[in-house]
Amino acid sequence: MKHSAFRNSQESFLSDSLAGFIAQHPDATWHDAGFIGRSTPLRTADDKPAVAVISGGGSGHEPMHAGFIGQGMLAAACPGLLFTSPNAVQVSEATQWADQGRGVLHIVKNYTGDVMNFTVARNAAEAVDTRSVLVADDIATEGTGEGPGRRGTGATILVEKAAGAAAYRGDDLDKVTELAERTADNSRSMSVALGSGFLPTTGRETFDLDDGHMEVGVGIHGEPGTHTEKVDNAHAIVATVLEKLGAALDISSGDEVVCLVNGLGGTTPLELSLVFGEASAQLAEKGITVVRSMVGNFVTAVNMHGVSITLLKADDELLELIDAPTSAPAWPHTLGGTKQVESARITFEDELPTEGEENQWLSDFVDRVQSSIEELTELDRKAGDGDFGTNMEAALESIELPLRGADDEIFTGLAKRFLVLAGGTSGAVFGSFFNDMARAETLAEGLSSAAEFIQELGGAQRGDCTMLDALIPAAEKAQEIGAERPDEQTLQALYEAAREGVEETGKIAAKKGRASYLGDRSKGVIDPGALVVSWLFGGQALSAD
């Protein structure tokens, strides 16, 4: 597949991106030799010349490396072309520029191009006392034959942080190097992707992945994993990754770790938080304490839908360096510490009756909605923001059918479910609707009262392409025939009136709700809220149409 990207041209994409990055970085300057260096002096905490820490690599991993330039981290970063190592001239020039007379440390990810170019650069900058630390944390490529072994991935920024903090506090080059090596040696990572990324320069996906499958052991250059598996739930994915990381680091009960959950560019913050929660809870079950946590996009593969987990087996000195302040903009201002994962569910006491005669009318209504969640979501995706099915599911999916009890008791229970469990407009509107239905003496009174209140609540009127386009015709028909209770003949008459209103919503542009933001683009799609109102009286679930 081919995708579009925000760019002026394929040729200028990287230089334009770097220019914008530097313009908003508080402590960065572009050097024409091909590197980004700090604008402020490279000094220690007591204002003496500091050891300089330099890193670099192919572009596409942002915010690594340039986002970690700043006091207490990197002195300079050398950006290569997209997923391509920087050349030796860039690195050599940055090394000579950064040296304050106390030496320069290169932090190098274990990729052949990076290793070769940083080696050549050190030879070219022979007048500078230079050391190198190789980051090789990715266990997916460990023991895979004649290749270079473990790749350098998420642990790179932990090594940069430890080295940069040591340099800022005044450590000499030998000590800075030793601490960087200790961080690298005690860190391991592994990645999983649910979808490939695409290159913004070409728009082409980096690898092919069948629906329902995931790549295990992906790399940060968009390369596929070591193997493909069927997608499993997050708990199982995290368990597999942690088992491998634990064995690689030889961690066990009583150990303390820094846990970095890193997005590969196309993974939502909600997913990353979920993965961290699983990782933290599962480590706690093994007696392993997460003493520091980092969750976010730090080392990306442009826009891959994936996640990596990095564990650093911590000691007191490394934690002190990880905690040390830095002005690098991409490093979190604060890190999470030891904290138990607790439930974040809304407390809810269901008020639906559990005894009494079976209520066929309202059981049929709930069944229609439960059977059509995906279809309702798709309708709302075309006409609005796609959350309608989610809200219906939140309110009704867990109800066990058949419903039992009187109409007013069930309406009261449904109202509470919508008001507490659902969100957005749907929760408020349908919660209010069922509350009015519960309080009314007759069916006609309930529908009319609900229609009047909902109009006042949101300011919508008939013809605005909302649930009122079904509710108002049904209320008018109920008044016309004097509907008191939901017998078969009455429900059929109300359904026909409501259904006509539903069909009208497909001919007009929405004027209220989020679908109204789409203007004429919402035409041709019936309103899902109106459809659900019509289902109170009859009809078929969308999955049965």
Salt bridges, closest charged atoms under 4 A:
ASP27 OD2 - ARG38 NE 3.03
ASP47 OD1 - ARG43 NE 3.28
ASP114 OD2 - LYS109 NZ 3.64
ASP129 OD1 - ARG131 NE 3.44
ASP138 OD2 - ARG151 NH2 2.75
GLU142 OE2 - ARG150 NH1 2.77
GLU160 OE2 - HIS65 ND1 2.72
ASP171 OD2 - ARG169 NE 2.88
ASP174 OD1 - ARG131 NH1 2.33
GLU178 OE1 - LYS175 NZ 3.43
GLU178 OE2 - ARG182 NE 3.20
GLU205 OE2 - HIS3 NE2 3.04
GLU223 OE2 - ARG151 NH1 3.15
GLU229 OE2 - HIS227 NE2 2.78
GLU271 OE2 - HIS305 NE2 2.84
GLU278 OE1 - HIS235 ND1 2.80
ASP315 OD2 - ARG182 NH1 3.03
GLU317 OE2 - ARG169 NH2 2.95
GLU317 OE2 - LYS175 NZ 3.62
GLU317 OE1 - ARG182 NH2 3.10
GLU320 OE2 - ARG169 NH1 3.74
ASP323 OD2 - ARG292 NH2 2.62
ASP350 OD2 - ARG417 NH2 2.80
GLU351 OE2 - LYS416 NZ 3.23
GLU378 OE2 - ARG381 NH2 2.59
ASP385 OD2 - ARG514 NH1 2.41
ASP387 OD2 - ARG514 NH1 3.99
ASP436 OD1 - ARG439 NH2 2.74
GLU476 OE1 - ARG462 NH1 2.96
GLU480 OE2 - LYS477 NZ 3.50
GLU484 OE1 - ARG485 NH2 3.67
GLU503 OE2 - ARG499 NE 3.71
GLU504 OE2 - LYS507 NZ 3.25
ASP520 OD1 - LYS523 NZ 3.93
